[in-house]
């Protein structure tokens, strides 16, 4: 490993203050920034590590910064303290044209006065440095780079940044590895590392096994927001990134589905195979990690949460009001079964499963990726055992989205895929999700309500897609 990587040098005083005005403009424009629509009012430095000296031709800082934004409390809840983001800040005299899209700005004052700063993940040398640190299991200040001793990492792989991401950033090294760098950082066991490691121990072939990962060991005093908020999280490591094998030649499930739709090709066989892959992952997770039984009390809390989200959605999106009663019945029917003594098994699940979280190999095998769950949800919630049908409902909604994004929409295509997916799931697990229609309807309804709110806020032109499902779920409850 290079001498630069092994340096244990903190950032100079005044660094964040000098970057503050630049970051206030740049950060909200990033696709992975979670606080859209609210101005950044300031920053708190959680951790700063100098990876390459700023006095050299290329300087490099690793920063964890908490971005503060005004939040209007709801239902008596306190305002959010601000999200913590991982930044890799490059420092140069001037940027070459190839790095122009990564520009953050020109620093007028402070320790970097007169220099240019940019998102260094787009630069070859900093990306190479991260891979080398993982390969050699480096420790740089409070940054810790770990890897699976049974997997080799070859040096000299050429990096390229992936441009089509939203909530995180990724770099592909040659055609061998992909490094997913988490942008919104929280302390604690991150399911995006925890679950693939657990599945690797079960030799599950449907999820790429982590090769290496990077974490930060941050003391509670460095991030008082966390230590004041939860004693359980204080002192927990922050998972920063995961390196996994790059699945060369794999097709993104969403793009593949859209291509088949455009050609009017049947997707039933692929949906069936994807259902089998999902069941294999669920079965392996149930072996690897504890399962629990959800009784009346736990189910009622879950139902109450679904109803609360429905009520909030009806207030936010007036188009939902005519359907409110029918949608509520999807949840009360589940509560009625729980009151009669019905129980369900809960386990660890993917948590945000859809076609875009699946890859198909050239030979036809399916893989599931991105086990982070819904990033906006609290980490403790993302790690809670849940009925496996939650993932099934997410995939059923994804087929619906694909079919209705076609011109003209193809609802029959979606129905065929939904049925094939459930059949494939039953083949691998022995349990057909359609045999538990009340639970499946509740989860699909909850997902569709979430989609309505999201589309109303961010993509109004897409609102008819989830509203079509809302009409179906509220009026009939039929799922396939």
C-alpha positions in Angstrom: 0.0 0.0 0.0 1.2 3.5 -0.7 2.7 5.7 2.0 -0.1 8.2 1.4 -2.8 5.8 2.4 -1.2 4.9 5.7 -0.9 8.6 6.8 -2.9 9.3 9.9 -3.5 13.1 9.5 -6.6 15.0 10.4 -7.9 17.9 8.5 -6.5 21.4 9.2 -8.5 23.8 11.4 -11.0 25.8 9.4 -11.4 23.3 6.6 -15.2 22.8 7.0 -15.8 26.6 7.5 -13.9 27.3 4.2 -15.9 24.6 2.4 -19.3 25.5 3.9 -20.6 28.0 1.3 -19.5 25.7 -1.6 -21.1 22.6 0.0 -24.4 24.5 0.7 -24.8 25.0 -3.1 -23.3 21.7 -4.3 -24.7 19.1 -1.8 -28.5 19.7 -2.5 -27.9 19.2 -6.2 -26.6 15.6 -5.8 -29.0 12.8 -6.7 -28.2 11.1 -3.4 -29.0 14.1 -1.2 -31.9 13.1 1.0 -33.1 16.6 2.1 -34.5 17.8 -1.2 -36.6 21.0 -1.1 -35.1 22.3 2.2 -32.1 24.7 2.3 -28.9 23.6 4.1 -28.3 26.0 7.0 -25.0 24.7 8.2 -22.7 21.8 8.8 -21.1 19.9 11.7 -17.9 18.0 11.1 -18.2 14.4 12.4 -14.9 13.2 11.1 -12.2 14.3 8.7 -9.2 12.3 7.5 -6.5 13.5 5.1 -5.7 10.6 2.7 -3.4 12.6 0.4 -1.7 15.8 1.6 -3.4 19.0 0.4 0.0 20.5 -0.3 0.7 18.0 -3.0 -0.5 18.2 -6.6 -3.5 16.1 -5.7 -4.9 16.4 -2.2 -7.7 14.1 -0.8 -9.9 14.4 2.3 -12.4 11.9 3.6 -15.2 13.8 5.4 -18.2 12.8 7.4 -20.4 15.9 7.7 -23.8 16.4 9.2 -26.0 18.8 7.1 -28.4 20.8 9.1 -31.8 21.7 7.6 -35.0 23.3 8.9 -37.7 20.7 9.6 -41.2 21.4 10.7 -42.1 18.8 13.4 -45.1 16.6 12.8 -47.5 15.1 15.3 -45.5 16.5 18.1 -42.3 14.8 17.0 -39.0 16.7 17.3 -37.2 18.2 14.4 -34.7 16.0 12.6 -31.1 16.8 13.6 -29.7 16.6 10.0 -28.3 13.7 8.0 -24.7 12.7 8.0 -23.0 12.4 4.5 -19.8 10.8 3.4 -17.8 13.0 1.1 -14.5 12.3 -0.7 -13.1 15.8 -1.5 -10.3 16.1 -4.0 -8.1 19.2 -4.0 -6.3 20.5 -7.1 -4.9 23.8 -8.5 -7.3 23.4 -11.4 -9.5 20.6 -12.8 -8.8 18.9 -16.1 -11.8 19.0 -18.5 -12.6 15.3 -17.8 -13.4 16.2 -14.1 -15.5 19.3 -14.9 -18.8 17.5 -14.0 -17.3 16.7 -10.5 -16.6 20.4 -9.6 -17.7 21.6 -6.2 -16.1 25.0 -6.4 -13.1 27.3 -5.9 -12.1 27.9 -2.3 -11.6 31.6 -1.5 -10.4 31.5 2.1 -9.0 29.1 4.7 -6.4 26.3 4.5 -7.3 25.5 0.9 -7.6 29.1 -0.3 -7.0 29.4 -4.1 -7.4 25.7 -4.7 -10.3 23.8 -6.5 -12.3 21.1 -4.7 -14.3 18.4 -6.4 -16.0 15.0 -5.9 -12.9 12.8 -6.0 -14.8 9.6 -6.6 -14.8 10.6 -10.3 -11.0 10.8 -10.3 -8.9 7.7 -11.1 -6.2 8.2 -8.5 -8.5 8.6 -5.4 -10.7 5.6 -6.6 -7.5 3.5 -7.0 -6.5 4.5 -3.5 -9.7 3.2 -2.0 -9.3 -0.2 -3.6 -5.7 -0.4 -2.5 -6.7 0.4 1.1 -9.3 -2.4 0.9 -6.8 -4.8 -0.6 -4.2 -4.2 2.2 -6.7 -3.9 5.1 -5.5 -0.4 5.8 -6.3 1.6 8.9 -6.2 5.4 8.4 -7.1 7.3 11.5 -10.6 6.2 12.4 -11.2 4.7 8.9 -10.9 0.9 8.8 -10.7 -1.2 5.6 -11.6 -4.9 5.9 -11.8 -7.8 3.5 -12.7 -11.4 3.3 -9.4 -13.3 3.6 -10.7 -15.9 1.3 -11.0 -13.5 -1.7 -8.2 -11.9 -3.5 -8.2 -8.3 -4.7 -5.9 -7.7 -7.6 -4.2 -4.3 -7.8 -4.0 -2.2 -10.9 -7.7 -2.5 -11.9 -8.9 0.6 -13.7 -11.8 2.4 -12.0 -14.9 4.0 -13.6 -17.7 5.7 -11.7 -21.3 4.5 -12.2 -23.4 7.4 -13.3 -26.9 5.9 -13.1 -27.4 5.8 -9.3 -29.5 7.8 -6.9 -29.1 7.1 -3.2 -25.5 6.1 -3.2 -22.4 6.1 -5.5 -20.5 3.2 -7.1 -17.2 2.6 -8.8 -16.5 -0.4 -11.0 -12.9 -1.7 -11.0 -12.1 -3.3 -14.4 -14.7 -5.9 -14.8 -13.9 -7.5 -11.5 -15.4 -5.5 -8.6 -17.9 -2.8 -7.8 -17.6 -0.6 -4.7 -20.8 0.8 -3.4 -20.0 3.9 -1.4 -22.9 4.8 1.0 -23.6 8.5 1.0 -26.1 9.0 3.8 -24.3 7.5 6.8 -25.8 6.2 10.1 -24.1 4.3 12.9 -24.9 0.6 13.5 -25.0 -2.7 11.6 -26.0 -1.8 8.0 -28.1 -4.5 6.3 -26.4 -3.8 3.0 -23.3 -5.5 4.6 -25.0 -7.7 7.2 -27.4 -9.6 5.0 -25.0 -10.4 2.1 -22.4 -11.6 4.7 -25.1 -13.8 6.3 -26.1 -15.2 2.9 -22.5 -15.9 2.0 -22.2 -18.1 5.1 -25.2 -20.0 3.8 -23.6 -20.4 0.4 -26.6 -18.7 -1.2 -25.8 -18.2 -4.9 -28.4 -15.5 -5.5 -26.5 -12.7 -3.8 -22.9 -11.6 -4.5 -20.7 -12.2 -1.4 -19.0 -9.1 -0.1 -15.3 -9.0 -0.9 -14.3 -6.1 1.4 -15.9 -3.2 3.3 -14.9 0.1 4.9 -16.1 1.4 8.2 -15.4 4.4 10.5 -15.0 3.9 14.2 -16.4 7.2 15.5 -16.5 7.9 19.3 -19.7 9.3 20.7 -18.1 12.6 21.5 -17.4 13.2 17.7 -21.1 13.0 16.9 -23.1 14.2 19.8 -26.4 14.1 17.8 -26.1 10.3 17.8 -25.0 9.9 21.4 -27.8 12.1 22.6 -30.4 10.3 20.4 -29.8 6.7 21.2 -27.5 5.0 23.7 -27.6 1.8 21.5 -26.0 3.6 18.6 -23.4 5.6 20.4 -20.0 4.2 19.6 -21.3 1.9 16.9 -19.2 1.8 13.7 -20.4 3.6 10.6 -20.5 1.3 7.5 -19.1 3.4 4.6 -18.9 1.1 1.7 -19.0 -2.5 0.4 -16.9 -4.1 -2.4 -18.5 -7.0 -4.2 -17.8 -9.0 -7.4 -18.9 -7.2 -10.5 -21.5 -9.3 -12.3 -20.1 -8.8 -15.8 -22.7 -8.9 -18.6 -25.6 -8.9 -16.2 -28.8 -7.1 -17.2 -30.7 -4.8 -14.9 -34.1 -6.3 -14.2 -36.0 -3.1 -14.8 -34.3 -2.3 -18.1 -34.7 -5.9 -19.2 -38.4 -5.9 -18.5 -38.8 -2.6 -20.4 -36.9 -4.0 -23.4 -39.1 -7.1 -23.5 -42.2 -5.0 -23.2 -41.1 -2.8 -26.1 -40.7 -5.9 -28.3 -44.1 -7.3 -27.0 -42.1 -10.3 -25.7 -43.4 -12.6 -22.9 -41.7 -12.1 -19.6 -43.4 -14.9 -17.7 -40.5 -17.3 -17.7 -38.2 -14.6 -16.4 -40.7 -13.6 -13.7 -41.0 -17.2 -12.6 -37.3 -17.6 -12.3 -37.1 -14.4 -10.4 -39.7 -15.7 -8.0 -37.6 -18.8 -7.4 -34.5 -16.6 -6.8 -36.4 -14.5 -4.2 -37.7 -17.6 -2.4 -34.1 -19.0 -2.3 -32.9 -15.8 -0.7 -35.7 -15.7 1.8 -35.1 -19.4 2.7 -31.4 -18.7 3.3 -32.1 -15.6 5.4 -34.5 -17.6 7.6 -31.7 -20.2 8.2 -29.0 -17.6 8.8 -30.8 -15.2 11.1 -33.5 -15.5 13.8 -37.2 -15.6 12.9 -40.0 -14.5 15.2 -43.8 -15.1 15.4 -46.0 -12.1 15.1 -49.0 -12.3 17.4 -52.0 -10.1 17.9 -50.1 -7.2 19.6 -47.3 -7.1 17.0 -49.8 -7.3 14.1 -52.0 -4.6 15.5 -49.0 -2.3 15.8 -48.2 -3.0 12.2 -51.8 -2.4 11.1 -51.9 0.8 13.1 -48.8 2.0 11.3 -50.3 1.2 7.9 -53.5 3.1 8.8 -51.5 6.1 10.0 -49.6 6.2 6.7 -52.9 6.0 4.8 -54.4 8.9 6.8 -51.3 11.0 6.2 -51.3 10.2 2.5 -55.0 11.1 2.2 -54.2 14.5 3.7 -51.2 15.0 1.3 -52.8 13.7 -1.9 -56.4 14.6 -2.3 -56.8 12.1 -5.2 -56.7 9.4 -2.6 -59.8 10.6 -0.7 -62.4 8.6 -2.7 -60.5 5.4 -2.0 -59.8 5.9 1.7 -62.5 3.6 3.0 -61.6 0.7 0.6 -57.9 1.0 1.3 -58.5 1.1 5.1 -60.4 -2.2 4.7 -57.2 -3.9 3.5 -55.6 -3.1 6.8 -58.5 -3.7 9.1 -59.1 -7.1 7.5 -55.5 -8.0 8.6 -56.2 -6.7 12.1 -59.4 -8.8 12.3 -57.4 -12.0 11.5 -54.9 -11.1 14.1 -57.6 -10.5 16.7 -59.0 -14.0 15.9 -55.6 -15.5 16.9 -53.9 -15.8 13.5 -50.1 -15.5 13.6 -47.4 -15.0 11.0 -43.7 -15.7 10.9 -41.4 -12.8 10.4 -37.8 -12.9 9.3 -35.1 -10.6 7.8 -36.0 -9.5 4.2 -34.6 -7.4 1.5 -36.9 -4.5 2.4 -36.9 -2.6 -0.9 -37.3 -5.3 -3.5 -38.2 -4.3 -7.1 -37.0 -5.1 -10.6 -34.2 -2.5 -10.4 -32.7 -4.4 -7.4 -32.3 -7.6 -9.5 -29.7 -8.6 -12.1 -30.0 -11.4 -14.7 -26.8 -13.2 -15.9 -26.3 -14.0 -19.6 -27.0 -17.6 -18.7 -30.4 -16.7 -17.2 -29.6 -16.8 -13.5 -31.1 -14.0 -11.3 -29.2 -12.2 -8.4 -30.7 -9.8 -5.8 -28.6 -6.8 -4.8 -28.8 -3.7 -2.6 -30.0 -4.9 0.8 -29.9 -1.5 2.4 -33.7 -1.3 2.6 -35.5 2.0 2.2 -32.7 4.5 3.1 -35.1 7.1 4.5 -36.3 4.6 7.2 -34.5 4.4 10.5 -31.8 1.7 10.6 -33.5 -0.2 13.5 -36.7 -0.4 11.5 -34.8 -1.7 8.4 -33.3 -4.5 10.5 -36.6 -5.7 12.0 -37.9 -9.1 11.0 -41.0 -8.8 8.7 -43.2 -11.2 6.8 -41.4 -12.3 3.6 -44.5 -11.2 1.7 -43.3 -7.6 2.0 -40.7 -8.3 -0.6 -43.2 -10.2 -2.8 -45.6 -7.2 -2.7 -42.7 -4.9 -3.7 -42.0 -7.0 -6.7 -45.6 -7.2 -7.7 -45.8 -3.5 -7.7 -42.7 -3.3 -9.8 -44.2 -5.5 -12.5 -47.2 -3.1 -12.5 -44.9 -0.1 -12.9 -43.1 -1.6 -15.8 -46.4 -2.5 -17.6 -47.9 0.9 -17.1 -44.7 2.7 -18.3 -45.2 1.2 -21.7 -47.0 3.1 -24.4 -49.8 2.0 -24.4 -49.9 0.5 -21.0 -49.9 -3.4 -20.9 -51.9 -4.4 -17.7 -52.2 -8.0 -19.0 -48.4 -8.3 -19.2 -48.3 -7.3 -15.5 -50.9 -9.9 -14.5 -49.0 -12.6 -16.3 -45.7 -11.6 -14.6 -47.3 -11.4 -11.2 -48.8 -14.8 -11.4 -45.6 -16.3 -12.8 -43.5 -14.7 -10.1 -45.8 -16.1 -7.3 -45.7 -19.5 -8.9 -42.0 -19.5 -9.1 -41.8 -18.4 -5.5 -44.0 -21.3 -4.5 -41.8 -23.8 -6.4 -38.7 -22.9 -4.4 -40.3 -22.2 -1.0 -43.3 -24.5 -0.9 -45.5 -21.5 0.0 -47.5 -19.6 -2.6 -47.9 -15.9 -1.5 -51.4 -15.9 -3.0 -52.6 -18.4 -0.4 -52.4 -15.6 2.2 -54.4 -12.9 0.3 -55.2 -10.7 3.3 -51.6 -10.2 4.3 -50.5 -9.8 0.6 -53.2 -7.2 -0.1 -52.3 -5.2 3.0 -48.6 -5.0 2.1 -49.3 -4.2 -1.6 -51.8 -1.5 -0.5 -49.2 0.0 1.9 -46.7 0.1 -0.9 -49.1 1.6 -3.4 -50.0 4.4 -0.9 -46.3 5.1 -0.5 -45.9 5.3 -4.3 -48.8 7.8 -4.6 -47.2 10.2 -2.1 -43.8 9.8 -3.8 -45.1 10.4 -7.3 -47.3 13.4 -6.2 -44.2 15.0 -4.7 -41.5 14.2 -7.2 -43.0 12.9 -10.5 -46.6 14.0 -10.9 -46.7 12.6 -14.5 -46.3 9.1 -13.0 -49.2 9.5 -10.5 -51.7 7.5 -12.6 -49.5 4.4 -12.3 -50.0 3.8 -8.5 -53.5 5.3 -8.7 -54.5 2.5 -11.0 -53.4 0.0 -8.4 -55.2 2.0 -5.7 -58.4 1.7 -7.6 -58.0 -2.1 -7.9 -56.9 -2.6 -4.3 -59.6 -0.4 -2.8 -62.5 -1.8 -4.8 -61.8 -5.6 -5.1 -58.6 -6.6 -3.3 -57.7 -8.9 -6.1 -53.9 -9.3 -6.4 -53.3 -11.4 -9.5 
